[in-house]
Amino acid sequence: MGGMVIIGAGHAAGQAAASLRQEGYEGEIVIVGDEPHIPYQRPPLSKQYLSGEQGIERVYLRPEKFYADKDITVRTSQRVESIDTSAQCIATESGETIDYDKLLLATGGRPRKLDLPGSDLAGIHYLRTIADVDAIRAEFGTGKKLVIVGGGYIGLEVASVGIQAGLDVHVLEMEERILQRVTTPEMSAYYHSLHEGRGVHIHTSTLVSGFAGEDSLQAVQCGDQEFPADIAVVGIGIVPNVEVAEAAGLECDNGILVDDHCATSAPNVYAAGDCTNHPNALLDRRLRLESVPNAMEQARVAASNMCGGDKSYASIPWFWSDQYELKLQMVGFSADGDTQVVRGDQAANQFAVFYLKDGNVVAADAVNSPKEFMVCKQLIGKPVDADSLADPEVDLKSLLG
């Protein structure tokens, strides 16, 4: 029989392979990824890698040498065609079969694509891979017109890099406000004015209807409105890569369904990261998260259980976003709160917003406030006096009780 096989080569895959060795597993470990790279981090792609601040070596999760030292085989540019859960093997597109004792699906997600007139014109990009960013960066240039479709975190991160690189940037958002799905009206308004203040043009309630151009993009069309464009970057969400799992008979529903041990509905098959739909005992509901901390934590839990452990996954989700010199750190879901408390000064771009439900902290957003954020993570679920939270004179740590 084979050893441990991991499909995918992102954060979850790289972490799982490392964790398997940390757990003392000595057998064969094979990572199969469809990109030509060893496991790498996606968050810097839309930020430091796009801006040129970080080279590719800095983006890799671990250096190439790590895999050789730990005797981990990384097969790049190989797409998995199918999984046979009864024979316990996978088949690649090239026709090769790889046996496994335990299999981890870390297939991640892919960008949701637009299917509109002109959407295959040159100059229209999505942002998920190193190759995507290399293509975008190659077209960047001072004074060029960059139109971003989607006012979520990816879109706004690209906008901040674009404006700093001297491009003329327009963001088109179909909802009434940017970040509508992920944050409160107040935080949306804060980021709206931040970007406009830096020169980004934001257009809300603006739905893209098509793209105009001969061979390459010349304009983005929104009904009878047109936005001239040399480059368009589309960031309208992620679709989980579940097709191979589904074809193998694994239960899927907005992701590959796993239990709190990261086990799928098939024996000896686990899943971790963006592709999973998992239970969260702390929030008492199922979630599918697109987040690095979730991918890393699930990978550790899966690796332990693949080695015969009995680890359960339960942590409060947290996320971050870098825009300009501002670091936004978020924990929990602001929508779960019924009241909000602001601590610090929004005008000075250094503040935290706490979200409470029935007097307990359920979430927080912190801008350039790493110390507050660290304490926020520990305050989740605890009853806290709102006035003390809002008072910068009160030491947050004293509220931990």
Secondary structure by P-SEA (a helix, b strand, c coil): cccbbbccccaaaaaaaaaaaaaccccbbbbbbccccccccccccccccccccccccccccccaaaaaaaccccccccccccccccccccccccbbbbbbcbbbbccccccccccccccccccccccccaaaaaaaaaaccccbbbbbccccaaaaaaaaaaaaaccbbbbbbcccccccccccaaaaaaaaaaaaaabbbbbcccccccccccccccbbbcccccccccbbbbccccccccaaaaaaccccccccccccccccccccbbbbcccccccccccccccccccaaaaaaaaaaaaaaaaccbbbbbbccccccccccbbbbbccccccccbbbbccccccccbbbbbbcccccccccccccaaaaaaaaaacccccccccccccccccccccc
